[in-house]
């Protein structure tokens, strides 16, 4: 009779032990799923940051590549080269140096440029040449007014900056 009593006690104890083991496995599986979801979200964020970094790196490399290409003495010479390359040097009324400033990243030299009687297409070409110049040029401010004698043409005043990195 004794073996039956032990079997009656051992069988339910074994079932309870198996059930506890299954509960522990389910709990750890749920914890693993949460950890996986957290790591997947972190990976997506890192991949997005990587893409942004690569994009910014390309832009910085493009600007860094342009900084030493052209040997110009100042912003006035740079502006003259831009307009001469477009054949618009006769439409430039004046180019006045507006001074230079020392910045953390280098020096910045400004010039006020007045251009008379240019078409909208010529303005687009001017901006394109400034943006793709072999030096770091930026347009700080632009004022456009229609010409008095021909409303389809523009009189433009702009401030152009030449940036020289350290």
C-alpha positions as CSV (number, residue, x, y, z in Angstrom):
1,X,0.0,0.0,0.0
2,X,2.8,2.3,0.6
3,X,3.9,2.6,-3.1
4,X,0.4,3.9,-4.0
5,X,0.5,6.6,-1.4
6,X,3.8,7.9,-2.7
7,X,2.6,7.7,-6.3
8,X,-0.5,9.7,-5.3
9,X,1.7,12.4,-3.7
10,X,4.5,12.4,-6.3
11,X,2.2,12.6,-9.4
12,X,0.4,15.9,-8.3
13,X,3.7,17.3,-7.0
14,X,5.3,16.6,-10.4
15,X,2.4,18.2,-12.3
16,X,2.6,21.3,-10.0
17,X,6.3,21.4,-10.6
18,X,5.8,21.2,-14.4
19,X,3.1,24.0,-14.3
20,X,5.5,26.2,-12.3
21,X,8.2,25.6,-14.8
22,X,5.9,26.5,-17.7
23,X,4.8,29.7,-15.9
24,X,8.4,30.7,-15.4
25,X,9.1,30.1,-19.1
26,X,6.1,32.1,-20.2
27,X,7.2,35.0,-17.9
28,X,10.7,35.0,-19.3
29,X,9.4,34.8,-22.9
30,X,7.2,37.9,-22.2
31,X,10.2,39.7,-20.8
32,X,12.3,38.7,-23.8
33,X,9.7,40.0,-26.2
34,X,9.6,43.4,-24.4
35,X,13.4,43.5,-24.5
36,X,13.4,42.7,-28.2
37,X,10.9,45.5,-28.9
38,X,13.0,48.0,-26.9
39,X,16.1,47.0,-28.8
40,X,14.4,47.1,-32.2
41,X,13.2,50.7,-31.4
42,X,16.7,51.7,-30.4
43,X,18.1,50.1,-33.6
44,X,15.6,52.1,-35.7
45,X,16.6,55.3,-33.9
46,X,20.3,54.6,-34.4
47,X,19.8,53.8,-38.1
48,X,17.9,57.1,-38.6
49,X,20.7,59.0,-36.8
50,X,23.2,57.2,-39.0
51,X,21.4,58.4,-42.2
52,X,21.3,62.0,-40.9
53,X,25.0,61.8,-40.1
54,X,25.9,60.4,-43.5
55,X,23.9,63.2,-45.2
56,X,25.5,65.9,-43.1
57,X,28.9,64.4,-43.7
58,X,28.5,64.5,-47.4
59,X,27.4,68.2,-47.3
60,X,30.4,69.1,-45.1
61,X,32.8,67.3,-47.3
62,X,31.4,69.1,-50.4
63,X,31.9,72.5,-48.7
64,X,35.3,71.4,-47.4
65,X,36.3,70.4,-50.9
66,X,35.4,73.8,-52.3
67,X,37.2,75.9,-49.7
68,X,40.7,75.6,-51.2
69,X,39.9,75.4,-54.9
70,X,39.8,79.1,-55.9
71,X,42.5,81.6,-55.1
72,X,40.7,84.9,-54.8
73,X,42.0,87.9,-52.9
74,X,38.6,89.0,-51.6
75,X,34.8,89.0,-52.0
76,X,34.9,91.7,-54.7
77,X,37.1,89.6,-56.9
78,X,34.9,86.5,-56.3
79,X,31.8,88.5,-57.3
80,X,33.5,89.8,-60.4
81,X,34.4,86.3,-61.4
82,X,30.8,85.1,-60.9
83,X,29.3,87.9,-63.0
84,X,32.0,87.7,-65.7
85,X,31.5,84.0,-66.1
86,X,27.8,84.7,-66.8
87,X,28.5,87.6,-69.1
88,X,26.6,90.0,-66.8
89,X,29.6,92.1,-65.8
90,X,28.2,95.1,-67.7
91,X,24.9,94.9,-65.7
92,X,26.7,95.2,-62.4
93,X,26.3,98.8,-61.2
94,X,28.6,98.6,-58.1
95,X,30.4,96.1,-55.9
96,X,31.3,97.7,-52.5
97,X,33.2,95.9,-49.8
98,X,31.2,96.0,-46.6
99,X,33.9,94.8,-44.2
100,X,35.3,91.6,-42.8
101,X,34.6,89.8,-39.5
102,X,36.5,87.2,-37.6
103,X,34.3,84.3,-36.6
104,X,35.0,81.1,-34.7
105,X,35.2,79.1,-37.9
106,X,37.2,81.6,-39.9
107,X,36.8,85.0,-41.5
108,X,33.8,86.4,-43.3
109,X,34.0,89.2,-45.8
110,X,30.9,91.0,-47.1
111,X,30.2,93.0,-50.3
112,X,27.1,94.9,-51.4
113,X,26.3,94.2,-55.0
114,X,24.0,96.3,-57.2
115,X,22.8,94.8,-60.5
116,X,20.5,96.6,-62.9
117,X,18.1,95.3,-65.5
118,X,18.4,91.5,-65.1
119,X,15.8,89.0,-66.1
120,X,14.5,86.4,-63.7
121,X,16.4,83.7,-65.6
122,X,19.6,85.7,-65.2
123,X,18.9,85.9,-61.4
124,X,18.5,82.2,-61.2
125,X,21.8,81.7,-63.0
126,X,23.5,84.1,-60.6
127,X,22.2,82.2,-57.6
128,X,23.2,78.9,-59.2
129,X,26.8,80.2,-59.8
130,X,27.1,81.6,-56.3
131,X,25.9,78.3,-54.8
132,X,28.2,76.2,-57.0
133,X,31.2,78.5,-56.9
134,X,34.6,77.0,-56.2
135,X,34.7,79.0,-52.9
136,X,32.3,79.4,-50.0
137,X,30.0,82.2,-51.0
138,X,26.6,82.9,-49.4
139,X,23.9,85.4,-50.1
140,X,22.9,87.2,-46.9
141,X,20.3,89.6,-48.1
142,X,18.6,90.3,-51.4
143,X,16.3,93.2,-52.5
144,X,14.6,93.0,-55.8
145,X,12.6,95.8,-57.5
146,X,11.2,96.0,-61.0
147,X,13.0,98.3,-63.3
148,X,11.2,101.6,-64.1
149,X,11.6,101.5,-67.8
150,X,10.9,97.7,-68.2
151,X,8.8,95.9,-65.5
152,X,9.9,92.5,-66.7
153,X,13.5,93.3,-65.6
154,X,14.8,93.6,-62.1
155,X,17.1,95.9,-60.2
156,X,18.8,93.8,-57.5
157,X,20.8,94.7,-54.4
158,X,22.3,91.8,-52.5
159,X,24.9,91.2,-49.8
160,X,27.3,88.4,-50.7
161,X,29.7,86.9,-48.1
162,X,33.0,85.1,-48.8
163,X,33.8,82.7,-46.0
164,X,37.4,81.6,-45.4
165,X,37.8,78.8,-43.0
166,X,40.7,78.7,-40.6
